[in-house]
Amino acid sequence: MTEAQRSTTNAYWPSVFIGAYGGVILQIIAASWGGPIDLSELWLAPVLVLVYGMLAVPFVAFGLVLFGLTVSAVIHRWAQDWWVGPFAALWGGVAGKLMFYGIDHLMFFGYYDLLQISLSDMGIFYGVPTGIAWWVLRRRELACS
């Protein structure tokens, strides 16, 4: 395995898990935003994070392969530049929206609007943490190699 492949592997799975579980946590926060929280149901939050995170992992993994690795290959020479971080967050949000749009139209009822951004935007919840985690972890791996 080459050094580049090893650094990609070392950053890939942690980024996927950070994106999947970070997305679930952001989704729970957004769902309870502004409304009263029933403390008797608070025990359910860790269970929801665990179960929904496990369900999100394959989709986040596929999205990172489809959108993250391809763009990383294109901008590899600038990986250590400061602007790649904000770009990774922005591209993660766009990629998350595209992935959730596909998931919604293939598996659910197709109500997700690609052009609308709202407080409860599922694609952005999963895409932004994944993009930021990928950038941070990949940058660290490249710096160590």
N, C-alpha and C positions, 0 to 999 in steps of 0.2 A: 504494500500500500504506500503510495507516495505521500509526501508531507502535506500537500494540498488536500488530498483525499482524507487524510487523518484529521486535519483541522476542520474540514467540513463536517465529518462525522461527529467530532467532539462538540461542535456547536449546534448541529441539527436537532438531535433529540431533546436536549434541554430547552431549545427555543420552542419546539413543538409543545412541550409540556407547560412551559411558561405561558405561551399563547392560549392554550386550551383552558388551563385553570384560571389564568388571569382574565380571560374572556367571560368565564362563568361568574367569577367574583364581580366583575363590572356589570354583568347582566343582573345579578341579584341586587346590587347597589342601586342601579337605575330603576328596577322594578319597585323598590321600596322608597324611592326618592319622593319626598313631599307628602307622603301618606303616613299615617300612624303605623308603627311597627308593633305587631302582636307578640309580646315577649314569650307567651306560652308556646309559640311556634318556632322560637329561635333555635331550638335543638335541631331542627330540620336543615338549617343552613349548611353545616358540614357534610351532611348526607347528600344534599343537592350538589354541592361543589364537587364531591367525589364522583358521583354517578354521572352528572352532566359533563364533567371534565373528561371522564373516560369515553363518553360518547363523542365528544368533540375532537379527541386526539386524531382519529383517522382523517377527518376533514381538514384540520389544521395542518397535518402532515402533508396531505395532498396539495393544499394551497401553497405551502412553503416550497414544495418541489416545483409546482407549476409556475408560480409567480416570483418567489424569492430566489431560488437557485438560478433561474434564468437571468434575472436582472443582476444578480451578484456576479455572474460570469461576464456580463457586459461592462459593469463598472468596477471590476476587480482592481484595476490599476489605481483607482482613487479610494480604495477601501479604508485607508487611514486618514483621509481628509475629514474635516469637521462637518461639512455639509451633508455627508452621507447619513448621519444620524437623523436629522430632520427629514431627509428624503426617505429613509427607511420607515419612519413613522407615517409619513404621507402615503407612500407606496403600500405599506401594510394596510392602511385604511381602505385604499382603492381596491387592493387585492381581496381584502376581507369582504367588501361589498360585492365584488364580482363572484366570489366563491359562495357567499350566502344567497345571492340571486340565483345561481345555478342550483344550489341545494333546495331552495324554496320551490323552484319551478319543476325540479325533477321528483322531489319527495313529498312536497306539501301542496298547498293550494295555489301558489303563484301570486300571492298578494304583496310580496316584497317589492317596493318601488326602488329601482336602481338610482333614480335621479333625486330622490328625496333623502335629506339627512335630518334625523330626529334625535331626541335624547335617548331613545331606546333602540339605536341602530345596531342590530346584532352583528353585522359584518364588520363594522368598525371596532366593536368590542373585542373581537377575536383577532382581527388583522393588525391593529396598532401594537398591542403587546408582543405579538409574534415578530413583527418587523423590528421593533426596538431590541428585543432579546436576540434576534439573529444578528443584528448589527453589532451589539455589544460583545456577544460571545465570539462571533467570527473575527472581529477586530482584535480581540484579546488573543485568540488562537494564532492569527497571522503575526502579531507582534512577538509572540513567544517562539515562533518558528524561524 
